[in-house]
Protein backbone atom coordinates (compact mmCIF):
# COMPACT_ATOMS: atom_id res chain seq x y z
CA UNK A 1 0.00 0.00 0.00
CA UNK A 2 2.84 2.41 0.83
CA UNK A 3 4.40 1.89 -2.58
CA UNK A 4 1.11 2.80 -4.20
CA UNK A 5 0.94 6.07 -2.26
CA UNK A 6 4.57 6.79 -3.15
CA UNK A 7 3.81 6.30 -6.85
CA UNK A 8 0.74 8.53 -6.59
CA UNK A 9 2.79 11.26 -4.93
CA UNK A 10 5.52 11.10 -7.58
CA UNK A 11 2.98 11.41 -10.42
CA UNK A 12 1.18 14.43 -8.98
CA UNK A 13 1.84 17.74 -10.73
CA UNK A 14 3.12 20.67 -8.73
CA UNK A 15 0.43 21.83 -6.34
CA UNK A 16 0.02 24.33 -3.54
CA UNK A 17 1.35 23.28 -0.13
CA UNK A 18 -2.17 22.90 1.27
CA UNK A 19 -3.05 20.42 -1.48
CA UNK A 20 0.10 18.39 -0.90
CA UNK A 21 -0.59 18.27 2.83
CA UNK A 22 -4.12 17.09 2.05
CA UNK A 23 -2.72 14.15 0.07
CA UNK A 24 -0.46 13.25 2.98
CA UNK A 25 -3.37 13.37 5.43
CA UNK A 26 -5.49 11.12 3.19
CA UNK A 27 -2.58 8.69 2.88
CA UNK A 28 -2.24 8.53 6.67
CA UNK A 29 -5.98 8.05 7.16
CA UNK A 30 -6.09 5.20 4.64
CA UNK A 31 -3.13 3.55 6.34
CA UNK A 32 -4.92 3.71 9.70
CA UNK A 33 -8.11 2.37 8.13
CA UNK A 34 -6.15 -0.59 6.76
CA UNK A 35 -4.74 -1.24 10.23
CA UNK A 36 -8.17 -1.09 11.85
CA UNK A 37 -9.36 -4.11 9.85
CA UNK A 38 -7.46 -6.41 12.24
CA UNK A 39 -5.67 -9.73 11.81
CA UNK A 40 -6.95 -13.29 12.06
CA UNK A 41 -3.62 -15.02 12.75
CA UNK A 42 -1.59 -15.08 15.98
CA UNK A 43 0.84 -12.34 14.94
CA UNK A 44 1.30 -9.03 16.74
CA UNK A 45 2.00 -7.29 13.42
CA UNK A 46 -0.23 -4.50 12.18
CA UNK A 47 -2.48 -5.74 9.35
CA UNK A 48 -0.74 -3.53 6.79
CA UNK A 49 2.55 -5.39 7.41
CA UNK A 50 3.14 -8.69 5.60
CA UNK A 51 4.21 -11.55 7.82
CA UNK A 52 7.56 -13.14 6.91
CA UNK A 53 7.84 -16.91 7.29
CA UNK A 54 11.34 -18.38 6.99
CA UNK A 55 12.73 -21.77 7.94
CA UNK A 56 13.67 -21.31 11.62
CA UNK A 57 17.39 -21.16 12.39
CA UNK A 58 18.38 -24.48 13.97
CA UNK A 59 22.07 -23.97 14.76
CA UNK A 60 22.94 -24.09 18.49
CA UNK A 61 22.40 -21.02 20.64
CA UNK A 62 25.57 -19.12 21.49
CA UNK A 63 26.85 -16.25 23.61
CA UNK A 64 30.16 -14.40 23.48
CA UNK A 65 31.75 -14.84 26.89
CA UNK A 66 33.23 -11.34 26.78
CA UNK A 67 29.69 -9.87 26.62
CA UNK A 68 28.40 -11.74 29.66
CA UNK A 69 27.44 -9.44 32.50
CA UNK A 70 27.50 -6.31 30.37
CA UNK A 71 24.42 -4.20 29.44
CA UNK A 72 22.64 -5.95 26.57
CA UNK A 73 19.86 -5.51 24.01
CA UNK A 74 17.67 -8.45 22.95
CA UNK A 75 15.58 -8.43 19.77
CA UNK A 76 13.13 -11.20 18.87
CA UNK A 77 13.03 -12.15 15.18
CA UNK A 78 9.77 -14.00 14.69
CA UNK A 79 10.51 -14.82 11.04
CA UNK A 80 13.72 -16.74 11.79
CA UNK A 81 12.71 -18.15 15.17
CA UNK A 82 15.52 -16.49 17.14
CA UNK A 83 16.33 -13.84 19.71
CA UNK A 84 19.44 -11.86 18.77
CA UNK A 85 21.68 -10.35 21.46
CA UNK A 86 23.69 -7.14 21.13
CA UNK A 87 25.85 -5.04 23.48
CA UNK A 88 24.41 -1.68 24.53
CA UNK A 89 27.80 -0.04 24.16
CA UNK A 90 28.79 1.42 20.82
CA UNK A 91 27.01 2.19 17.57
CA UNK A 92 25.65 -0.12 14.86
CA UNK A 93 26.43 -2.98 17.22
CA UNK A 94 27.20 -6.48 16.01
CA UNK A 95 25.59 -9.63 17.34
CA UNK A 96 27.24 -11.18 20.42
CA UNK A 97 24.75 -13.98 20.99
CA UNK A 98 21.67 -15.70 19.63
CA UNK A 99 18.94 -17.90 21.10
CA UNK A 100 17.77 -20.31 18.40
CA UNK A 101 15.22 -23.05 17.71
CA UNK A 102 12.24 -20.96 18.79
CA UNK A 103 8.72 -21.02 17.35
CA UNK A 104 7.59 -17.48 16.45
CA UNK A 105 9.14 -15.59 19.39
CA UNK A 106 7.29 -12.30 19.78
CA UNK A 107 7.13 -10.28 23.00
CA UNK A 108 10.16 -10.43 25.31
CA UNK A 109 11.16 -8.88 28.63
CA UNK A 110 13.84 -9.12 31.29
CA UNK A 111 13.93 -8.91 35.08
CA UNK A 112 16.23 -7.38 37.69
CA UNK A 113 18.31 -10.59 37.81
CA UNK A 114 19.06 -10.38 34.09
CA UNK A 115 16.77 -13.27 33.15
CA UNK A 116 15.15 -13.09 29.72
CA UNK A 117 11.50 -14.12 29.23
CA UNK A 118 10.37 -15.06 25.71
CA UNK A 119 6.75 -15.42 24.56
CA UNK A 120 7.29 -18.40 22.24
CA UNK A 121 3.97 -17.99 20.46
CA UNK A 122 3.74 -21.04 18.21
CA UNK A 123 5.21 -23.20 20.97
CA UNK A 124 2.36 -22.19 23.32
CA UNK A 125 4.86 -21.51 26.08
CA UNK A 126 7.03 -18.88 27.70
CA UNK A 127 10.73 -19.71 27.95
CA UNK A 128 13.00 -18.23 30.61
CA UNK A 129 16.74 -17.89 30.01
CA UNK A 130 19.32 -17.01 32.65
CA UNK A 131 22.71 -15.64 31.62
CA UNK A 132 24.49 -16.71 29.38
CA UNK A 133 21.16 -17.32 27.58
CA UNK A 134 22.09 -20.53 25.78
CA UNK A 135 19.57 -22.84 27.45
CA UNK A 136 16.07 -22.33 28.89
CA UNK A 137 16.06 -22.65 32.67
CA UNK A 138 12.25 -22.62 33.03
CA UNK A 139 9.34 -23.37 30.72
CA UNK A 140 5.89 -21.97 31.47
CA UNK A 141 3.46 -24.09 29.47
CA UNK A 142 0.54 -22.12 28.07
CA UNK A 143 -1.56 -24.98 26.73
CA UNK A 144 -4.41 -24.01 24.43
CA UNK A 145 -3.15 -20.44 24.01
CA UNK A 146 -0.92 -18.35 21.77
CA UNK A 147 1.20 -16.24 24.17
CA UNK A 148 2.07 -12.89 22.59
CA UNK A 149 3.94 -10.96 25.27
CA UNK A 150 5.26 -11.39 28.79
CA UNK A 151 5.85 -8.99 31.69
CA UNK A 152 7.50 -9.42 35.10
CA UNK A 153 6.69 -7.40 38.21
CA UNK A 154 9.25 -6.23 40.78
CA UNK A 155 7.91 -9.03 43.03
CA UNK A 156 8.60 -11.60 40.31
CA UNK A 157 4.98 -12.20 39.26
CA UNK A 158 4.84 -13.12 35.57
CA UNK A 159 1.98 -11.99 33.32
CA UNK A 160 1.40 -13.55 29.90
CA UNK A 161 -0.85 -11.96 27.29
CA UNK A 162 -2.67 -14.52 25.15
CA UNK A 163 -3.53 -12.95 21.80
CA UNK A 164 -5.96 -15.77 20.97
CA UNK A 165 -6.58 -19.45 21.73
CA UNK A 166 -4.70 -22.28 20.06
CA UNK A 167 -4.70 -23.96 17.65
CA UNK A 168 -7.27 -22.06 15.59
CA UNK A 169 -6.81 -18.50 16.90
CA UNK A 170 -10.56 -18.14 17.24
CA UNK A 171 -12.00 -14.64 17.36
CA UNK A 172 -12.55 -12.97 20.75
CA UNK A 173 -10.45 -15.35 22.84
CA UNK A 174 -7.81 -12.97 24.24
CA UNK A 175 -6.81 -13.31 27.90
CA UNK A 176 -4.09 -12.63 30.47
CA UNK A 177 -2.62 -15.28 32.79
CA UNK A 178 -0.58 -14.66 35.94
CA UNK A 179 2.09 -16.89 37.50
CA UNK A 180 3.69 -16.58 40.92
CA UNK A 181 7.46 -16.18 40.93
CA UNK A 182 9.10 -19.42 39.77
CA UNK A 183 5.76 -21.18 39.19
CA UNK A 184 4.62 -22.84 35.98
CA UNK A 185 0.96 -23.04 37.05
CA UNK A 186 -1.31 -20.06 36.47
CA UNK A 187 -2.56 -18.45 39.68
CA UNK A 188 -5.13 -16.25 37.89
CA UNK A 189 -6.52 -15.75 34.40
CA UNK A 190 -8.71 -12.82 33.37
CA UNK A 191 -10.37 -11.74 30.14
CA UNK A 192 -12.75 -9.24 28.60
CA UNK A 193 -12.87 -10.89 25.19
CA UNK A 194 -16.54 -10.21 24.49
CA UNK A 195 -16.21 -6.44 24.69
CA UNK A 196 -12.91 -4.60 25.06
CA UNK A 197 -10.12 -7.14 24.59
CA UNK A 198 -10.95 -9.60 21.84
CA UNK A 199 -7.17 -9.79 21.35
CA UNK A 200 -4.65 -8.92 24.07
CA UNK A 201 -1.26 -7.88 22.75
CA UNK A 202 1.43 -6.21 24.92
CA UNK A 203 1.82 -5.62 28.67
CA UNK A 204 4.02 -4.04 31.36
CA UNK A 205 3.87 -3.77 35.16
CA UNK A 206 4.25 -0.56 37.13
CA UNK A 207 6.15 -0.48 40.42
CA UNK A 208 3.00 -1.12 42.48
CA UNK A 209 2.13 -4.31 40.61
CA UNK A 210 -0.58 -2.97 38.31
CA UNK A 211 -0.39 -4.48 34.83
CA UNK A 212 -1.08 -2.20 31.87
CA UNK A 213 -2.15 -3.91 28.65
CA UNK A 214 -3.24 -2.99 25.16
CA UNK A 215 -5.13 -4.92 22.52
CA UNK A 216 -8.07 -4.82 20.13
CA UNK A 217 -11.78 -4.83 20.85
CA UNK A 218 -14.33 -6.70 18.75
CA UNK A 219 -14.35 -3.88 16.20
CA UNK A 220 -10.54 -4.04 15.81
CA UNK A 221 -10.09 -0.73 17.65
CA UNK A 222 -7.26 -0.20 20.12
CA UNK A 223 -8.10 -0.77 23.78
CA UNK A 224 -5.93 0.05 26.79
CA UNK A 225 -6.56 -1.47 30.20
CA UNK A 226 -5.16 -2.12 33.65
CA UNK A 227 -5.29 -5.22 35.83
CA UNK A 228 -4.76 -4.98 39.58
CA UNK A 229 -3.99 -7.73 42.05
CA UNK A 230 -1.52 -9.99 40.24
CA UNK A 231 -2.31 -13.54 41.38
CA UNK A 232 -5.54 -12.23 42.93
CA UNK A 233 -6.69 -10.49 39.73
CA UNK A 234 -10.35 -10.93 38.83
CA UNK A 235 -11.01 -8.51 35.96
CA UNK A 236 -9.63 -6.04 33.42
CA UNK A 237 -10.45 -2.36 33.84
CA UNK A 238 -10.84 -0.75 30.44
CA UNK A 239 -9.37 2.77 30.41
CA UNK A 240 -11.31 5.43 28.57
CA UNK A 241 -9.15 7.33 26.09
CA UNK A 242 -9.19 10.98 25.14
CA UNK A 243 -6.56 10.10 22.53
CA UNK A 244 -6.86 6.97 20.40
CA UNK A 245 -3.78 4.89 19.57
CA UNK A 246 -3.84 3.81 15.91
CA UNK A 247 -2.80 0.20 16.58
CA UNK A 248 -1.56 -1.49 19.79
CA UNK A 249 2.19 -1.88 20.07
CA UNK A 250 4.68 -2.41 22.88
CA UNK A 251 3.93 -1.20 26.41
CA UNK A 252 6.41 0.12 28.98
CA UNK A 253 6.13 2.06 32.24
CA UNK A 254 8.80 4.69 32.90
CA UNK A 255 10.41 5.63 36.21
CA UNK A 256 7.75 8.24 36.97
CA UNK A 257 4.89 5.79 36.40
CA UNK A 258 3.87 7.06 32.97
CA UNK A 259 2.46 4.50 30.54
CA UNK A 260 4.35 4.28 27.25
CA UNK A 261 2.68 2.74 24.18
CA UNK A 262 4.18 2.29 20.74
CA UNK A 263 1.88 2.94 17.77
CA UNK A 264 3.20 1.01 14.74
CA UNK A 265 0.70 2.59 12.36
CA UNK A 266 1.44 6.22 13.20
CA UNK A 267 5.08 5.24 13.84
CA UNK A 268 5.33 7.05 17.14
CA UNK A 269 5.58 6.51 20.88
CA UNK A 270 2.77 7.86 23.10
CA UNK A 271 3.49 8.60 26.76
CA UNK A 272 0.44 8.91 29.03
CA UNK A 273 0.24 10.10 32.61
CA UNK A 274 -1.27 7.50 34.96
CA UNK A 275 -5.06 7.31 34.55
CA UNK A 276 -7.30 9.63 36.53
CA UNK A 277 -10.74 8.27 37.43
CA UNK A 278 -10.34 5.49 34.87
CA UNK A 279 -9.37 7.75 31.99
CA UNK A 280 -6.16 8.41 30.10
CA UNK A 281 -5.53 11.96 29.01
CA UNK A 282 -3.69 13.33 26.00
CA UNK A 283 -0.20 11.84 25.68
CA UNK A 284 3.15 13.25 24.70
CA UNK A 285 3.58 11.83 21.20
CA UNK A 286 7.09 11.43 19.78
CA UNK A 287 7.41 10.68 16.07
CA UNK A 288 9.95 7.96 15.26
CA UNK A 289 11.42 9.29 12.05
CA UNK A 290 13.07 6.54 10.04
CA UNK A 291 11.20 3.66 11.68
CA UNK A 292 9.00 1.28 9.72
CA UNK A 293 6.11 -0.09 11.75
CA UNK A 294 7.91 -0.06 15.13
CA UNK A 295 6.24 -2.70 17.29
CA UNK A 296 7.98 -3.72 20.51
CA UNK A 297 9.78 -1.08 22.61
CA UNK A 298 12.19 -1.11 25.55
CA UNK A 299 13.23 1.78 27.76
CA UNK A 300 16.82 1.84 28.92
CA UNK A 301 17.28 1.79 32.70
CA UNK A 302 18.10 5.51 32.58
CA UNK A 303 14.78 6.32 30.84
CA UNK A 304 16.77 8.57 28.51
CA UNK A 305 16.42 6.41 25.39
CA UNK A 306 14.00 3.89 23.93
CA UNK A 307 14.75 1.03 21.56
CA UNK A 308 12.25 -0.15 18.95
CA UNK A 309 11.75 -3.38 17.02
CA UNK A 310 10.91 -2.33 13.45
CA UNK A 311 8.66 -5.03 12.01
CA UNK A 312 8.67 -3.67 8.44
CA UNK A 313 11.38 -2.46 6.09
CA UNK A 314 14.93 -3.77 6.51
CA UNK A 315 14.31 -5.23 9.96
CA UNK A 316 16.21 -2.99 12.36
CA UNK A 317 16.20 -1.89 15.98
CA UNK A 318 16.43 1.89 16.37
CA UNK A 319 17.44 3.92 19.41
CA UNK A 320 15.63 7.23 20.02
CA UNK A 321 15.72 9.90 22.70
CA UNK A 322 12.70 9.16 24.89
CA UNK A 323 9.69 11.52 24.41
CA UNK A 324 11.54 13.48 21.71
CA UNK A 325 10.53 13.36 18.03
CA UNK A 326 13.40 12.92 15.62
CA UNK A 327 15.77 10.61 13.82
CA UNK A 328 17.34 7.56 15.45
CA UNK A 329 20.51 8.05 17.47
CA UNK A 330 21.63 4.55 16.56
CA UNK A 331 20.51 1.66 14.36
CA UNK A 332 21.16 -2.06 14.76
CA UNK A 333 20.75 -4.19 11.61
CA UNK A 334 18.82 -7.23 12.84
CA UNK A 335 17.27 -8.67 9.67
CA UNK A 336 14.30 -11.00 9.49
CA UNK A 337 11.22 -9.52 11.17
CA UNK A 338 11.83 -7.93 14.57
CA UNK A 339 8.83 -7.95 16.91
CA UNK A 340 9.99 -7.61 20.51
CA UNK A 341 12.89 -5.88 22.25
CA UNK A 342 14.24 -5.98 25.80
CA UNK A 343 17.29 -4.70 27.66
CA UNK A 344 19.43 -5.50 30.67
CA UNK A 345 19.77 -4.00 33.18
CA UNK A 346 16.20 -2.89 33.76
CA UNK A 347 14.90 -0.13 36.01
CA UNK A 348 15.66 -0.96 39.67
C-alpha positions as CSV (number, residue, x, y, z in Angstrom):
1,X,0.0,0.0,0.0
2,X,2.8,2.4,0.8
3,X,4.4,1.9,-2.6
4,X,1.1,2.8,-4.2
5,X,0.9,6.1,-2.3
6,X,4.6,6.8,-3.2
7,X,3.8,6.3,-6.9
8,X,0.7,8.5,-6.6
9,X,2.8,11.3,-4.9
10,X,5.5,11.1,-7.6
11,X,3.0,11.4,-10.4
12,X,1.2,14.4,-9.0
13,X,1.8,17.7,-10.7
14,X,3.1,20.7,-8.7
15,X,0.4,21.8,-6.3
16,X,0.0,24.3,-3.5
17,X,1.4,23.3,-0.1
18,X,-2.2,22.9,1.3
19,X,-3.1,20.4,-1.5
20,X,0.1,18.4,-0.9
21,X,-0.6,18.3,2.8
22,X,-4.1,17.1,2.1
23,X,-2.7,14.2,0.1
24,X,-0.5,13.3,3.0
25,X,-3.4,13.4,5.4
26,X,-5.5,11.1,3.2
27,X,-2.6,8.7,2.9
28,X,-2.2,8.5,6.7
29,X,-6.0,8.0,7.2
30,X,-6.1,5.2,4.6
31,X,-3.1,3.5,6.3
32,X,-4.9,3.7,9.7
33,X,-8.1,2.4,8.1
34,X,-6.1,-0.6,6.8
35,X,-4.7,-1.2,10.2
36,X,-8.2,-1.1,11.8
37,X,-9.4,-4.1,9.9
38,X,-7.5,-6.4,12.2
39,X,-5.7,-9.7,11.8
40,X,-7.0,-13.3,12.1
41,X,-3.6,-15.0,12.8
42,X,-1.6,-15.1,16.0
43,X,0.8,-12.3,14.9
44,X,1.3,-9.0,16.7
45,X,2.0,-7.3,13.4
46,X,-0.2,-4.5,12.2
47,X,-2.5,-5.7,9.3
48,X,-0.7,-3.5,6.8
49,X,2.5,-5.4,7.4
50,X,3.1,-8.7,5.6
51,X,4.2,-11.5,7.8
52,X,7.6,-13.1,6.9
53,X,7.8,-16.9,7.3
54,X,11.3,-18.4,7.0
55,X,12.7,-21.8,7.9
56,X,13.7,-21.3,11.6
57,X,17.4,-21.2,12.4
58,X,18.4,-24.5,14.0
59,X,22.1,-24.0,14.8
60,X,22.9,-24.1,18.5
61,X,22.4,-21.0,20.6
62,X,25.6,-19.1,21.5
63,X,26.8,-16.2,23.6
64,X,30.2,-14.4,23.5
65,X,31.8,-14.8,26.9
66,X,33.2,-11.3,26.8
67,X,29.7,-9.9,26.6
68,X,28.4,-11.7,29.7
69,X,27.4,-9.4,32.5
70,X,27.5,-6.3,30.4
71,X,24.4,-4.2,29.4
72,X,22.6,-6.0,26.6
73,X,19.9,-5.5,24.0
74,X,17.7,-8.4,23.0
75,X,15.6,-8.4,19.8
76,X,13.1,-11.2,18.9
77,X,13.0,-12.1,15.2
78,X,9.8,-14.0,14.7
79,X,10.5,-14.8,11.0
80,X,13.7,-16.7,11.8
81,X,12.7,-18.1,15.2
82,X,15.5,-16.5,17.1
83,X,16.3,-13.8,19.7
84,X,19.4,-11.9,18.8
85,X,21.7,-10.4,21.5
86,X,23.7,-7.1,21.1
87,X,25.8,-5.0,23.5
88,X,24.4,-1.7,24.5
89,X,27.8,0.0,24.2
90,X,28.8,1.4,20.8
91,X,27.0,2.2,17.6
92,X,25.6,-0.1,14.9
93,X,26.4,-3.0,17.2
94,X,27.2,-6.5,16.0
95,X,25.6,-9.6,17.3
96,X,27.2,-11.2,20.4
97,X,24.7,-14.0,21.0
98,X,21.7,-15.7,19.6
99,X,18.9,-17.9,21.1
100,X,17.8,-20.3,18.4
101,X,15.2,-23.1,17.7
102,X,12.2,-21.0,18.8
103,X,8.7,-21.0,17.4
104,X,7.6,-17.5,16.5
105,X,9.1,-15.6,19.4
106,X,7.3,-12.3,19.8
107,X,7.1,-10.3,23.0
108,X,10.2,-10.4,25.3
109,X,11.2,-8.9,28.6
110,X,13.8,-9.1,31.3
111,X,13.9,-8.9,35.1
112,X,16.2,-7.4,37.7
113,X,18.3,-10.6,37.8
114,X,19.1,-10.4,34.1
115,X,16.8,-13.3,33.2
116,X,15.1,-13.1,29.7
117,X,11.5,-14.1,29.2
118,X,10.4,-15.1,25.7
119,X,6.7,-15.4,24.6
120,X,7.3,-18.4,22.2
121,X,4.0,-18.0,20.5
122,X,3.7,-21.0,18.2
123,X,5.2,-23.2,21.0
124,X,2.4,-22.2,23.3
125,X,4.9,-21.5,26.1
126,X,7.0,-18.9,27.7
127,X,10.7,-19.7,27.9
128,X,13.0,-18.2,30.6
129,X,16.7,-17.9,30.0
130,X,19.3,-17.0,32.7
131,X,22.7,-15.6,31.6
132,X,24.5,-16.7,29.4
133,X,21.2,-17.3,27.6
134,X,22.1,-20.5,25.8
135,X,19.6,-22.8,27.5
136,X,16.1,-22.3,28.9
137,X,16.1,-22.7,32.7
138,X,12.3,-22.6,33.0
139,X,9.3,-23.4,30.7
140,X,5.9,-22.0,31.5
141,X,3.5,-24.1,29.5
142,X,0.5,-22.1,28.1
143,X,-1.6,-25.0,26.7
144,X,-4.4,-24.0,24.4
145,X,-3.2,-20.4,24.0
146,X,-0.9,-18.3,21.8
147,X,1.2,-16.2,24.2
148,X,2.1,-12.9,22.6
149,X,3.9,-11.0,25.3
150,X,5.3,-11.4,28.8
151,X,5.9,-9.0,31.7
152,X,7.5,-9.4,35.1
153,X,6.7,-7.4,38.2
154,X,9.2,-6.2,40.8
155,X,7.9,-9.0,43.0
156,X,8.6,-11.6,40.3
157,X,5.0,-12.2,39.3
158,X,4.8,-13.1,35.6
159,X,2.0,-12.0,33.3
160,X,1.4,-13.6,29.9
161,X,-0.9,-12.0,27.3
162,X,-2.7,-14.5,25.1
163,X,-3.5,-13.0,21.8
164,X,-6.0,-15.8,21.0
165,X,-6.6,-19.4,21.7
166,X,-4.7,-22.3,20.1
167,X,-4.7,-24.0,17.7
168,X,-7.3,-22.1,15.6
169,X,-6.8,-18.5,16.9
170,X,-10.6,-18.1,17.2
171,X,-12.0,-14.6,17.4
172,X,-12.5,-13.0,20.7
173,X,-10.4,-15.3,22.8
174,X,-7.8,-13.0,24.2
175,X,-6.8,-13.3,27.9
176,X,-4.1,-12.6,30.5
177,X,-2.6,-15.3,32.8
178,X,-0.6,-14.7,35.9
179,X,2.1,-16.9,37.5
180,X,3.7,-16.6,40.9
181,X,7.5,-16.2,40.9
182,X,9.1,-19.4,39.8
183,X,5.8,-21.2,39.2
184,X,4.6,-22.8,36.0
185,X,1.0,-23.0,37.0
186,X,-1.3,-20.1,36.5
187,X,-2.6,-18.5,39.7
188,X,-5.1,-16.2,37.9
189,X,-6.5,-15.7,34.4
190,X,-8.7,-12.8,33.4
191,X,-10.4,-11.7,30.1
192,X,-12.8,-9.2,28.6
193,X,-12.9,-10.9,25.2
194,X,-16.5,-10.2,24.5
195,X,-16.2,-6.4,24.7
196,X,-12.9,-4.6,25.1
197,X,-10.1,-7.1,24.6
198,X,-11.0,-9.6,21.8
199,X,-7.2,-9.8,21.4
200,X,-4.6,-8.9,24.1
201,X,-1.3,-7.9,22.7
202,X,1.4,-6.2,24.9
203,X,1.8,-5.6,28.7
204,X,4.0,-4.0,31.4
205,X,3.9,-3.8,35.2
206,X,4.2,-0.6,37.1
207,X,6.2,-0.5,40.4
208,X,3.0,-1.1,42.5
209,X,2.1,-4.3,40.6
210,X,-0.6,-3.0,38.3
211,X,-0.4,-4.5,34.8
212,X,-1.1,-2.2,31.9
213,X,-2.2,-3.9,28.6
214,X,-3.2,-3.0,25.2
215,X,-5.1,-4.9,22.5
216,X,-8.1,-4.8,20.1
217,X,-11.8,-4.8,20.8
218,X,-14.3,-6.7,18.8
219,X,-14.3,-3.9,16.2
220,X,-10.5,-4.0,15.8
221,X,-10.1,-0.7,17.7
222,X,-7.3,-0.2,20.1
223,X,-8.1,-0.8,23.8
224,X,-5.9,0.0,26.8
225,X,-6.6,-1.5,30.2
226,X,-5.2,-2.1,33.6
227,X,-5.3,-5.2,35.8
228,X,-4.8,-5.0,39.6
229,X,-4.0,-7.7,42.1
230,X,-1.5,-10.0,40.2
231,X,-2.3,-13.5,41.4
232,X,-5.5,-12.2,42.9
233,X,-6.7,-10.5,39.7
234,X,-10.3,-10.9,38.8
235,X,-11.0,-8.5,36.0
236,X,-9.6,-6.0,33.4
237,X,-10.5,-2.4,33.8
238,X,-10.8,-0.7,30.4
239,X,-9.4,2.8,30.4
240,X,-11.3,5.4,28.6
241,X,-9.1,7.3,26.1
242,X,-9.2,11.0,25.1
243,X,-6.6,10.1,22.5
244,X,-6.9,7.0,20.4
245,X,-3.8,4.9,19.6
246,X,-3.8,3.8,15.9
247,X,-2.8,0.2,16.6
248,X,-1.6,-1.5,19.8
249,X,2.2,-1.9,20.1
250,X,4.7,-2.4,22.9
251,X,3.9,-1.2,26.4
252,X,6.4,0.1,29.0
253,X,6.1,2.1,32.2
254,X,8.8,4.7,32.9
255,X,10.4,5.6,36.2
256,X,7.7,8.2,37.0
257,X,4.9,5.8,36.4
258,X,3.9,7.1,33.0
259,X,2.5,4.5,30.5
260,X,4.4,4.3,27.2
261,X,2.7,2.7,24.2
262,X,4.2,2.3,20.7
263,X,1.9,2.9,17.8
264,X,3.2,1.0,14.7
265,X,0.7,2.6,12.4
266,X,1.4,6.2,13.2
267,X,5.1,5.2,13.8
268,X,5.3,7.0,17.1
269,X,5.6,6.5,20.9
270,X,2.8,7.9,23.1
271,X,3.5,8.6,26.8
272,X,0.4,8.9,29.0
273,X,0.2,10.1,32.6
274,X,-1.3,7.5,35.0
275,X,-5.1,7.3,34.5
276,X,-7.3,9.6,36.5
277,X,-10.7,8.3,37.4
278,X,-10.3,5.5,34.9
279,X,-9.4,7.8,32.0
280,X,-6.2,8.4,30.1
281,X,-5.5,12.0,29.0
282,X,-3.7,13.3,26.0
283,X,-0.2,11.8,25.7
284,X,3.2,13.2,24.7
285,X,3.6,11.8,21.2
286,X,7.1,11.4,19.8
287,X,7.4,10.7,16.1
288,X,10.0,8.0,15.3
289,X,11.4,9.3,12.0
290,X,13.1,6.5,10.0
291,X,11.2,3.7,11.7
292,X,9.0,1.3,9.7
293,X,6.1,-0.1,11.8
294,X,7.9,-0.1,15.1
295,X,6.2,-2.7,17.3
296,X,8.0,-3.7,20.5
297,X,9.8,-1.1,22.6
298,X,12.2,-1.1,25.5
299,X,13.2,1.8,27.8
300,X,16.8,1.8,28.9
301,X,17.3,1.8,32.7
302,X,18.1,5.5,32.6
303,X,14.8,6.3,30.8
304,X,16.8,8.6,28.5
305,X,16.4,6.4,25.4
306,X,14.0,3.9,23.9
307,X,14.8,1.0,21.6
308,X,12.2,-0.1,18.9
309,X,11.8,-3.4,17.0
310,X,10.9,-2.3,13.4
311,X,8.7,-5.0,12.0
312,X,8.7,-3.7,8.4
313,X,11.4,-2.5,6.1
314,X,14.9,-3.8,6.5
315,X,14.3,-5.2,10.0
316,X,16.2,-3.0,12.4
317,X,16.2,-1.9,16.0
318,X,16.4,1.9,16.4
319,X,17.4,3.9,19.4
320,X,15.6,7.2,20.0
321,X,15.7,9.9,22.7
322,X,12.7,9.2,24.9
323,X,9.7,11.5,24.4
324,X,11.5,13.5,21.7
325,X,10.5,13.4,18.0
326,X,13.4,12.9,15.6
327,X,15.8,10.6,13.8
328,X,17.3,7.6,15.4
329,X,20.5,8.0,17.5
330,X,21.6,4.6,16.6
331,X,20.5,1.7,14.4
332,X,21.2,-2.1,14.8
333,X,20.7,-4.2,11.6
334,X,18.8,-7.2,12.8
335,X,17.3,-8.7,9.7
336,X,14.3,-11.0,9.5
337,X,11.2,-9.5,11.2
338,X,11.8,-7.9,14.6
339,X,8.8,-8.0,16.9
340,X,10.0,-7.6,20.5
341,X,12.9,-5.9,22.2
342,X,14.2,-6.0,25.8
343,X,17.3,-4.7,27.7
344,X,19.4,-5.5,30.7
345,X,19.8,-4.0,33.2
346,X,16.2,-2.9,33.8
347,X,14.9,-0.1,36.0
348,X,15.7,-1.0,39.7
